[in-house]
Amino acid sequence: MWHFLQSVTQLVKFVWRSHPLGCVVAVILTILQGLIPLANAWVLKVLLDWLAEQFAGQKDIINEQLMGLLIAQTVLIVTAAMLPNVSRYLNAELGRRLTISIQSSVYQKINQFRGIAHFENPEVYDTIRLAEEGAEQSSGQTLQVLTDLIQSLVTLLSFVSVLISFNLFLANLVLLAALPQLITQLQIGRQRFGLAYELSPTERRKHYYSFLLSDVYAVKEVRLFGLGTYFLDKLLQLYQRTHHAERQQQQRELRWELGLNIISSIVASIAFVIVVSAAFAERVSLGDIMLYVNAVTSVQMASGRLIGAIAGLSEGVLFYSFFEKLLNLSPDLPVPATPYPVPSLSSGIELRNVSFRYSDHHPWILRDVNLQIPAHHCLALVGLNGAGKSTLVKLLTRLYDPTIGQILWDGIDIREFEPDEFRRHISTIFQDFMHYDLTVRENIGLGDLSRIQDMPWIQKAAKQANIHEEILRLPHDYETEITRMFAEEMTGEKAAGIDLSGGQWQRIATARMFAREADLLILDEPTAALDAQAEYETYSHFKQLMADRTSLLISHRFSTVRMADAIAVLEAGRIVEYGSHEALMRSNGTYAKLYRLQAESYMDSPQPHSPASV
Ligand SMILES: Nc1ncnc2c1ncn2[C@@H]1O[C@H](COP(=O)(O)OP(=O)(O)OP(=O)(O)O)[C@@H](O)[C@H]1O
């Protein structure tokens, strides 16, 4: 309960910070709306009293008085009609501000993670996703609930003060009757919070299956393997599971609410009896009867709304708890308080006694690796699937830190550098490179944002990656949007976006790598998707391009690997061989065995021009 209240307070603070002035105005409008029912009831009471006195011949109503009262009534009616519209607009505006403020907090926090460990840890990743999804959904709802809360509280207090002035016992009775409801609703709120928390992994799986059933990236396999019904069944099973849990919760709520409604009806009847007996005893006027009966029902209604709003807060609080969890996540990589400036690489990179595992619960992936990448040399890293090559790249780019050992850049431990500055000295093409649904120019220019508009520079990178000519054949050459998701909007016309082949995408990603003037190039399977001719052309190019650059090349294609100055063989996380192609062939170890295996399959291949890969 304490945590619930704490989270509500934090949530309110967050709303406040997003737009203080808007909050003040919204609160004033909400208070006014909360007071209008009492003002209405009061005008009605005065009117009834005057009428009763007039009928009894005790008083002649003066026209001006009646006029004043009717004007007051009209003003109240008009205000009551207008305030909700203005409030709705203001709430929507506050909702927009709140959304931006929550979204930017979420993404700023996410951007503060310097590595990728949090994203590769399912539990933390879940928190990130839930905070992100909650940020989208809950801002409008939270505001609505907070408005309801304030408005019903004001209405409640205003009518309670009327009841106190009439009959303290009655006021206490009505409030006491609301107490079990309040306690129950707080309990229900807590249960709903717990349920939503418990169901959140299921909800995320539901999103995943919906994605598989409707997303452009998944649709090909789903159609070809006939997976639609399989995934739909899984989705429906999850719906059954969540509906079952929700149904049970609602049945619990229904039982409580029915019981509590009986109590409040009995209280309303008792109140009515008290008011009517007072009237018969001639202690109150006709207008008073109206006012007090009104007060009893209004207090009951307002307490119902108030209590409902408190329960409704549970969802906002649920989101906030994920948000808070995200904000409290510790940094994934330590950053030095006074980082060293990153020097241009002149002597080289050294991995010294590096061992690594993803966490204490995971096995060791790299074991006591000692490896040199001399400046202006190309080192190739080969090894079977799962040997740890990509993991080594993650360490080199400081997406993770070694568990044991050091990585030295010109003799300085890379942990001494500011990660973003360090990464500006490195350019990569990853095995699972990104396809950005953007223009060709942007896809290449993202390699160096400062040059994203620099066409000669971007064209140079495209030529280095051997893709320039093909880009020129696209409908709007470098300004062509490569997308399957968005309709292209160019020169006022709308057309379906175009897509590229796997090899073309790979060369665009290679151009992106070249767009960054970096000290170290890392190429993780850069030719996997290229056809024989493209690979040949790219590599005759690469050889020149890499001539004076420092690079690490990872490939299963031995025709590519051969061009490196030195080759390191990684086996089960250890470097087992190191040397030039010729030297390794002579020593007749793992490299020579893999090389011959590939060459044999190449010889046996029914397509003699296509290079084989391990
Ligand atoms: N985020 C991670 N968490 C836990 N284990 C991981 C993670 N990423 C990779 N691994 C494990 O680390 C080992 C090495 O994977 P890695 O991707 O480095 O191999 P690789 O040599 O690049 O393989 P391939 O040639 O198939 O690309 C594998 O056993 C893999 O399951």
The ligand as a Gaussian input file, in Angstrom:
#p B3LYP/6-31G(d) Opt

LIG

0 1
 N       23.825000     -12.025000     -25.388000
 C       24.267000     -13.260000     -25.155000
 N       23.999000     -13.841000     -23.976000
 C       24.427000     -15.066000     -23.718000
 N       25.139000     -15.824000     -24.566000
 C       25.443000     -15.311000     -25.759000
 C       25.011000     -14.002000     -26.128000
 N       25.445000     -13.751000     -27.379000
 C       26.129000     -14.846000     -27.769000
 N       26.120000     -15.778000     -26.793000
 C       26.786000     -17.082000     -26.831000
 O       28.162000     -16.859000     -27.045000
 C       28.698000     -17.882000     -27.861000
 C       29.538000     -17.243000     -28.976000
 O       28.663000     -16.525000     -29.818000
 P       29.230000     -15.588000     -30.966000
 O       28.069000     -14.937000     -31.588000
 O       30.300000     -14.730000     -30.410000
 O       29.862000     -16.683000     -31.930000
 P       30.448000     -16.504000     -33.403000
 O       31.795000     -17.106000     -33.383000
 O       30.342000     -15.091000     -33.846000
 O       29.435000     -17.428000     -34.212000
 P       28.915000     -17.326000     -35.738000
 O       30.030000     -17.780000     -36.611000
 O       27.791000     -18.285000     -35.738000
 O       28.500000     -15.923000     -35.969000
 C       27.526000     -18.709000     -28.362000
 O       27.523000     -19.908000     -27.647000
 C       26.312000     -17.895000     -28.013000
 O       25.248000     -18.702000     -27.635000

